Amino acid sequence: MTRAALPGSLFPSGNLWKILPLAILVCATFALPAFAQEKDKLWRTLSVSGRGVETIPTTLAQVNLGVEIQGKTAQEVQQEAAQRSSAVVAFLKSKNVEKLQTTGIRLNPVYSYTNNVQRITGYAATNTVSFSIPVEQAGTLLDDAVKAGATQINGISFVANDEAIAAAQKQALKEATQDARQQADAVFSALGFKSKEIVSIQVNNANTPPPPMFLRAEAAKSANASTPIVGGEQQVEASVTLQISY
């Protein structure tokens, strides 16, 4: 039986079955070395992580303060707390503080215990707010906030501004990348290998640890007392992992 040749075919129809296996073998011969190279590239790699740390001065004080009122009835203490809190908020707005927001409103009963018997003797209302202010202005502002009606300073932390943090994050990433590359070079040198190319890059993080928070302190009672506020430094950390073929 004679097989019909395909139109325009350069091969006789009878020999097509002989030519196909040869063509498949040629394709496989070219594909195998490329596959082996990719496999070798994945196997012969070194993963190394580098770390970068930048220290920048803190310029903003994050403050949490509030008003606490105690009295015999819930309505009485809540109204007085609201009035005094409104006065404190109005004062803070007049000073153009940043990120001003209410952080808590609480009304709780006050108990006394007599002969193991619990009874309500009154109520306590607390309203708290948080805000940011330049460090150099914080001491005077806290003193004036107490005069405006604040009775609690619940916490103060210090941070750098957003622009400084963003610049520090970029610098920390550069340092982390350089650190990872230097570590890899040291390993290759010790083993007598040569690095070829960076196969992958992973940025693990570039963040700022939460600033330390000062413990709660009662507001100064004396009008002549001054609250000293001194900022500190903040660290910005970054970590980068490189996978390098050799």
Phi, psi and chi 1 to 4 in degrees:
 res  aa     phi    psi   chi1   chi2   chi3   chi4
   1 MET       -  131.2  179.1  178.1  179.3      -
   2 THR   -98.2  127.9  -58.0      -      -      -
   3 ARG   -84.1  137.3  -65.3 -178.4  176.8   85.9
   4 ALA   -74.6  136.2      -      -      -      -
   5 ALA   -77.4  147.0      -      -      -      -
   6 LEU   -70.8  142.7  -64.3  174.5      -      -
   7 PRO   -57.5  131.9  -22.1   31.2      -      -
   8 GLY    76.9    6.1      -      -      -      -
   9 SER   -76.6  142.1  173.1      -      -      -
  10 LEU   -87.9   -9.6  -62.2  176.6      -      -
  11 PHE  -109.3  139.9  -54.4  105.6      -      -
  12 PRO   -62.8  145.9  -20.0   30.6      -      -
  13 SER   -61.6  -32.4   61.4      -      -      -
  14 GLY   -72.5  -21.3      -      -      -      -
  15 ASN  -101.4    2.9  -65.1  -32.1      -      -
  16 LEU   -62.1  -37.9 -177.6   60.5      -      -
  17 TRP   -68.6  -22.7   65.1  -86.1      -      -
  18 LYS   -82.3  -30.0  -62.2  179.0  179.9  178.8
  19 ILE   -80.6  -35.3  -62.5  170.4      -      -
  20 LEU   -58.8  -49.8  -76.2  176.1      -      -
  21 PRO   -58.1  -36.3  -24.2   35.3      -      -
  22 LEU   -65.0  -40.6  178.1   60.9      -      -
  23 ALA   -65.1  -41.1      -      -      -      -
  24 ILE   -63.5  -40.7  -65.9  172.7      -      -
  25 LEU   -63.7  -40.8  177.9   61.7      -      -
  26 VAL   -63.4  -43.8  170.9      -      -      -
  27 CYS   -62.0  -42.9  -68.7      -      -      -
  28 ALA   -65.0  -36.6      -      -      -      -
  29 THR   -63.0  -39.1  -57.8      -      -      -
  30 PHE   -75.3  -32.9  -78.2  105.3      -      -
  31 ALA   -75.2  -35.6      -      -      -      -
  32 LEU   -62.0  -45.5  -76.3  175.2      -      -
  33 PRO   -61.0  -39.2  -23.8   34.1      -      -
  34 ALA   -64.3  -41.7      -      -      -      -
  35 PHE   -64.2  -40.3  174.9   76.3      -      -
  36 ALA   -64.2  -38.5      -      -      -      -
  37 GLN   -64.3  -43.7  -69.2  176.4    1.8      -
  38 GLU   -64.6  -40.4  -70.8  -61.1  -38.8      -
  39 LYS   -64.3  -41.5 -171.8  175.8 -179.3 -179.1
  40 ASP   -65.3  -37.5 -176.3   62.1      -      -
  41 LYS   -64.0  -38.5 -178.4 -174.8  -66.7 -175.2
  42 LEU   -72.9  -35.0  -69.2  176.0      -      -
  43 TRP   -75.3  -41.8  -79.7   -0.8      -      -
  44 ARG   -94.0   72.4  -68.1  175.0   58.7   89.9
  45 THR  -133.4  153.8   59.1      -      -      -
  46 LEU  -120.3  128.5  170.6   68.9      -      -
  47 SER  -104.3  129.0  -66.0      -      -      -
  48 VAL  -142.7  139.7   59.1      -      -      -
  49 SER  -110.4  136.0  -65.8      -      -      -
  50 GLY  -116.0  154.8      -      -      -      -
  51 ARG  -128.1  139.6 -179.7  171.4  177.5  -96.3
  52 GLY  -129.3  138.4      -      -      -      -
  53 VAL  -133.1  128.3  179.5      -      -      -
  54 GLU  -117.2  135.8  -83.6  -70.2  -68.2      -
  55 THR  -110.8  125.2  -59.0      -      -      -
  56 ILE  -129.6  151.0   52.7  178.5      -      -
  57 PRO   -72.0  144.8   24.9  -33.1      -      -
  58 THR   -85.3  135.4   55.8      -      -      -
  59 THR  -122.0   -8.8   56.0      -      -      -
  60 LEU  -120.5  138.7  -67.7  174.8      -      -
  61 ALA  -103.1  125.5      -      -      -      -
  62 GLN   -98.7  116.4  -65.0 -179.7  -27.3      -
  63 VAL  -114.8  140.8 -177.5      -      -      -
  64 ASN  -125.3  114.9 -171.4  -64.5      -      -
  65 LEU  -137.0  169.4   56.9   76.9      -      -
  66 GLY  -166.2 -174.1      -      -      -      -
  67 VAL  -123.3  130.8  171.4      -      -      -
  68 GLU  -124.5  127.8 -178.3  177.8   12.7      -
  69 ILE  -126.3  137.8  -57.9  -63.7      -      -
  70 GLN  -121.5  144.2  -67.7 -170.9    6.8      -
  71 GLY  -165.5 -174.4      -      -      -      -
  72 LYS   -84.6  -32.9  -68.5 -174.5  176.8 -178.5
  73 THR  -118.1  151.9   66.9      -      -      -
  74 ALA   -63.9  -41.9      -      -      -      -
  75 GLN   -64.2  -39.8 -176.9  177.0    5.7      -
  76 GLU   -63.0  -50.3  172.0 -169.2  -12.4      -
  77 VAL   -70.3  -35.0  -63.6      -      -      -
  78 GLN   -66.7  -42.3 -177.0   62.3   26.2      -
  79 GLN   -65.2  -43.3  -72.6 -180.0  -11.6      -
  80 GLU   -67.4  -39.0 -175.1  174.8   -7.9      -
  81 ALA   -63.5  -39.6      -      -      -      -
  82 ALA   -65.0  -42.3      -      -      -      -
  83 GLN   -64.2  -46.7  -69.0  174.1   -2.1      -
  84 ARG   -68.8  -36.6  -64.0 -171.5   67.1  168.6
  85 SER   -65.2  -38.9  -63.4      -      -      -
  86 SER   -61.8  -39.0  -63.9      -      -      -
  87 ALA   -66.5  -40.0      -      -      -      -
  88 VAL   -66.3  -44.3  172.0      -      -      -
  89 VAL   -63.1  -41.6  168.7      -      -      -
  90 ALA   -61.6  -40.2      -      -      -      -
  91 PHE   -63.8  -44.8  163.6   74.5      -      -
  92 LEU   -64.6  -38.8  -66.2  174.2      -      -
  93 LYS   -64.3  -35.7  -73.0 -178.3  176.5  179.9
  94 SER   -67.6  -21.3   70.4      -      -      -
  95 LYS   -93.6    3.3  -64.1  -61.4 -179.4 -179.9
  96 ASN    56.2   42.5  -63.4  -41.6      -      -
  97 VAL   -69.1  158.1  -60.5      -      -      -
  98 GLU  -101.2  153.1  -61.3  179.7   -1.2      -
  99 LYS    53.8   42.5  -59.5  178.9 -179.2  178.3
 100 LEU   -74.6  127.0  175.9   62.7      -      -
 101 GLN  -156.5  152.9   62.4  178.8   -7.8      -
 102 THR   -76.5  131.5  -61.1      -      -      -
 103 THR  -111.2  -10.5   55.4      -      -      -
 104 GLY  -175.2  141.3      -      -      -      -
 105 ILE  -135.3  117.8  -62.3  176.9      -      -
 106 ARG  -131.3  144.9  -62.9 -162.6  -55.1  -88.2
 107 LEU  -136.2  114.3  176.2   63.7      -      -
 108 ASN  -129.0  145.5  -60.4  -45.5      -      -
 109 PRO   -73.3  151.0   24.4  -32.1      -      -
 110 VAL  -107.4  127.5  177.0      -      -      -
 111 TYR  -108.6  154.1  -63.2   97.9      -      -
 112 SER  -128.9  154.1   67.8      -      -      -
 113 TYR  -123.1  121.8  -63.2   86.7      -      -
 114 THR  -130.9  119.7  -55.5      -      -      -
 115 ASN    54.1   43.4  -63.2  -34.0      -      -
 116 ASN    63.8   19.4  -66.5  -34.4      -      -
 117 VAL  -109.4  125.6  176.8      -      -      -
 118 GLN   -93.5  133.3  173.7 -177.7  -72.8      -
 119 ARG  -145.3  152.1   66.1 -172.8 -174.5   89.4
 120 ILE   -81.2  126.0  -63.1  176.3      -      -
 121 THR  -107.6   -9.2   57.5      -      -      -
 122 GLY   172.2 -164.0      -      -      -      -
 123 TYR  -139.4  154.3  -67.2   85.4      -      -
 124 ALA  -129.2  128.2      -      -      -      -
 125 ALA  -115.6  136.1      -      -      -      -
 126 THR  -133.1  128.0  -55.1      -      -      -
 127 ASN  -121.3  127.9  -68.1    2.6      -      -
 128 THR  -126.5  151.0   56.0      -      -      -
 129 VAL  -135.2  160.1  -62.8      -      -      -
 130 SER  -129.8  155.5   66.1      -      -      -
 131 PHE  -165.8  170.3   58.5   91.4      -      -
 132 SER  -119.8  146.6  -62.5      -      -      -
 133 ILE  -150.6  145.3 -168.5   73.9      -      -
 134 PRO   -54.3  140.4  -28.9   36.2      -      -
 135 VAL   -55.1  -41.7  171.5      -      -      -
 136 GLU   -67.0  -17.0   63.9  -86.2   11.5      -
 137 GLN   -98.9   -9.1  -58.1  176.2   20.4      -
 138 ALA   -65.2  -43.6      -      -      -      -
 139 GLY   -60.0  -50.5      -      -      -      -
 140 THR   -63.9  -40.1  -59.2      -      -      -
 141 LEU   -64.9  -39.4 -176.1  135.4      -      -
 142 LEU   -63.8  -41.6  -71.6  178.3      -      -
 143 ASP   -61.0  -43.0  -64.9  -22.9      -      -
 144 ASP   -71.0  -31.4  -68.4  -19.9      -      -
 145 ALA   -65.3  -36.4      -      -      -      -
 146 VAL   -64.4  -42.1  172.1      -      -      -
 147 LYS   -63.0  -31.0  -63.9  175.7 -176.8  177.3
 148 ALA   -77.2  -14.0      -      -      -      -
 149 GLY   136.1   -7.7      -      -      -      -
 150 ALA   -68.1  140.5      -      -      -      -
 151 THR  -119.5   -8.1   61.2      -      -      -
 152 GLN  -135.6  140.9  -64.4  177.5  -18.4      -
 153 ILE  -116.6  102.7  -59.9  173.7      -      -
 154 ASN   -84.5  -22.0  -60.7  -42.8      -      -
 155 GLY   177.3  148.8      -      -      -      -
 156 ILE  -136.5  131.8  -57.8  175.0      -      -
 157 SER  -130.2  161.3   59.1      -      -      -
 158 PHE  -123.6  133.8  -58.3   99.8      -      -
 159 VAL  -138.2  161.4  -63.6      -      -      -
 160 ALA   -84.0  164.5      -      -      -      -
 161 ASN   -76.3  166.4   59.7   45.5      -      -
 162 ASP   -60.8  -39.5  -66.5  -19.2      -      -
 163 GLU   -64.2  -43.7  -67.9   77.8    9.1      -
 164 ALA   -65.4  -38.9      -      -      -      -
 165 ILE   -65.4  -43.1  -68.7  175.1      -      -
 166 ALA   -62.2  -43.0      -      -      -      -
 167 ALA   -64.9  -39.7      -      -      -      -
 168 ALA   -67.2  -35.9      -      -      -      -
 169 GLN   -62.8  -42.9  -73.8  176.0  -26.5      -
 170 LYS   -63.3  -43.2  -67.4  179.2 -178.7  178.5
 171 GLN   -66.0  -39.5 -175.6   59.9   32.6      -
 172 ALA   -64.7  -36.2      -      -      -      -
 173 LEU   -65.4  -40.6  -77.3  171.5      -      -
 174 LYS   -61.7  -44.8  -69.7 -179.0 -178.9  178.9
 175 GLU   -64.0  -39.7  -66.5  175.1    2.8      -
 176 ALA   -64.4  -41.4      -      -      -      -
 177 THR   -65.0  -44.4  -55.8      -      -      -
 178 GLN   -63.1  -39.4  -67.1  170.9   -4.0      -
 179 ASP   -63.4  -43.7 -179.9   40.9      -      -
 180 ALA   -63.3  -42.2      -      -      -      -
 181 ARG   -66.6  -39.7 -166.0   60.6 -167.2  -99.7
 182 GLN   -65.4  -39.5  -70.9  171.4    0.6      -
 183 GLN   -62.2  -43.6  -68.3 -176.6   56.8      -
 184 ALA   -63.3  -43.3      -      -      -      -
 185 ASP   -60.5  -38.9  -69.2  -18.2      -      -
 186 ALA   -64.9  -41.3      -      -      -      -
 187 VAL   -66.4  -47.0  171.8      -      -      -
 188 PHE   -61.0  -40.3  -71.6  140.2      -      -
 189 SER   -64.0  -41.7  176.6      -      -      -
 190 ALA   -66.8  -32.6      -      -      -      -
 191 LEU   -95.7   -5.7  -62.9  175.7      -      -
 192 GLY    77.8   22.4      -      -      -      -
 193 PHE  -101.2  164.1  -65.0  134.2      -      -
 194 LYS  -120.3  133.1  -70.4 -175.1  178.1 -179.6
 195 SER   -72.4  146.2   63.5      -      -      -
 196 LYS  -107.7  -64.3  -68.3 -177.9  179.4  179.2
 197 GLU  -153.4  158.0   61.2  178.9  -35.1      -
 198 ILE   -83.1  118.0  -63.1  175.7      -      -
 199 VAL   -82.5  -39.5  177.9      -      -      -
 200 SER  -150.3  155.4   68.3      -      -      -
 201 ILE  -131.6  129.7  -57.0  171.3      -      -
 202 GLN  -128.1  121.1  178.4  180.0  -11.7      -
 203 VAL   -90.0  108.2  177.9      -      -      -
 204 ASN   -75.0  -45.4  -60.5  -34.7      -      -
 205 ASN  -167.4  159.5   58.4   61.2      -      -
 206 ALA  -150.2   80.1      -      -      -      -
 207 ASN  -128.9  175.6   56.3   26.3      -      -
 208 THR  -117.0  120.2   55.8      -      -      -
 209 PRO   -57.8  148.6  -21.2   32.2      -      -
 210 PRO   -58.7  137.4   19.4  -30.9      -      -
 211 PRO   -67.1  149.0   25.9  -34.2      -      -
 212 PRO   -65.1  139.2   23.6  -32.6      -      -
 213 MET  -106.3  126.4  178.5   71.1   74.5      -
 214 PHE   -70.4  145.7  -74.6   85.1      -      -
 215 LEU   -68.1  161.6  -62.7  177.7      -      -
 216 ARG   -58.8  139.2  170.9  174.8  169.7  170.2
 217 ALA  -137.9  141.9      -      -      -      -
 218 GLU   -73.0  145.4  -68.3  -62.5  -34.1      -
 219 ALA   -66.9  151.6      -      -      -      -
 220 ALA   -63.8  138.1      -      -      -      -
 221 LYS   -90.1  -28.4  -62.0  -63.0 -169.6  -64.0
 222 SER   -86.0  137.6  172.2      -      -      -
 223 ALA   -68.2  -23.4      -      -      -      -
 224 ASN   -88.9   -8.5  -63.8  -35.9      -      -
 225 ALA   -72.9  140.7      -      -      -      -
 226 SER  -114.8  141.3  178.3      -      -      -
 227 THR  -100.9  106.4  -55.2      -      -      -
 228 PRO   -76.1  130.6   27.0  -32.5      -      -
 229 ILE  -124.6  120.7  -59.3  -65.0      -      -
 230 VAL  -125.4  123.1 -179.8      -      -      -
 231 GLY   -77.1  179.4      -      -      -      -
 232 GLY  -139.2 -138.5      -      -      -      -
 233 GLU  -125.9  156.7  -66.8  179.9  -30.8      -
 234 GLN  -129.7  139.2 -178.4  176.4    9.1      -
 235 GLN  -100.5  138.7  -74.0 -170.8  -21.7      -
 236 VAL  -116.6  124.0  178.9      -      -      -
 237 GLU  -113.4  150.4  -59.1  176.7   -1.1      -
 238 ALA  -146.7  149.7      -      -      -      -
 239 SER  -137.3  133.6  177.7      -      -      -
 240 VAL  -131.4  135.6  172.0      -      -      -
 241 THR  -113.4  126.8  -61.5      -      -      -
 242 LEU  -111.8  140.1  -57.5  179.5      -      -
 243 GLN  -114.2  116.5 -169.8  174.5   18.6      -
 244 ILE  -120.5  129.5  -54.6  172.1      -      -
 245 SER   -84.3  156.1   64.0      -      -      -
 246 TYR  -148.4      -   59.4   91.1      -      -
